[in-house]
């Protein structure tokens, strides 16, 4: 079986086992799993778009694709109310401190999606320019990368669902980092 | 004014006033272009601004061009002026030494020169004397060079599909 299918299979149901008792049953589970399950189904993205990928992101937010179906309920205009930042577009040197600051202002737990070629590597056009950061992961840690220029709305939906699977499995950058002692 | 303003009239008025200082007069694509010494840029612009029949009250564009091969006049600063009444545009060029890129600011005449001169400074390093706030506008403040000057290669030298020669920066393929 494909790894992705395996992950999807393990995360399909509510985490835990049903412990049967007379007259019903008790669900036995771990708090971590339940918290991850709950968090993964309510991820509010930050309104953040620096170039053309933002148009695709808006398309995903609107009725035709509608990422609310998967728990990306409303895009928040304030980093303090957002859970996930979708880096939709080129990050230039002047924008890099702003991006870092937005990320720092987001409350934990927070997740990052790098959308499109510019956010992954600087982009197909400007990657070798004096002004462009060659990949947003030089500035903040990225959980999911979506290739494309710009990616299709379906690709962004795929990435959003991949992020949910990652959270449920406890493999996001923040979750991994949280297990280690902080400096 | 009853007569319609034409390129010939502008040329005649400029030569009457400034004589031999106005050089390189040409009309590419119907747009009157000329060169003046860099010390005279403000005087000429003031003349074009104040004279009621010339009336160039709008500064469309300020930009610079780097000609690395012209020794002593490597940097050109180009002003595009617009007469809104007669709908005529002209182009004024001044040339300066790249080691001494000091040019008088046009901010006292045209408010729009403020950010356009900052941009020109940002990318070409033209030092506009008297500008109220001459600092970088688009690039990061920490940048320590002027990226549009042609000594800085446009592309990675390992790339063969985009030759620097196509962008006037000497062939990168060696």
HADDOCK unambig.tbl for C-alpha pairs under 7 A between the chains (distance, minus, plus):
assign (segid A and resid 93 and name CA) (segid B and resid 140 and name CA) 6.65 0.50 0.50
assign (segid A and resid 94 and name CA) (segid B and resid 139 and name CA) 6.62 0.50 0.50
assign (segid A and resid 94 and name CA) (segid B and resid 140 and name CA) 5.28 0.50 0.50
assign (segid A and resid 128 and name CA) (segid B and resid 155 and name CA) 6.11 0.50 0.50
assign (segid A and resid 128 and name CA) (segid B and resid 156 and name CA) 6.43 0.50 0.50
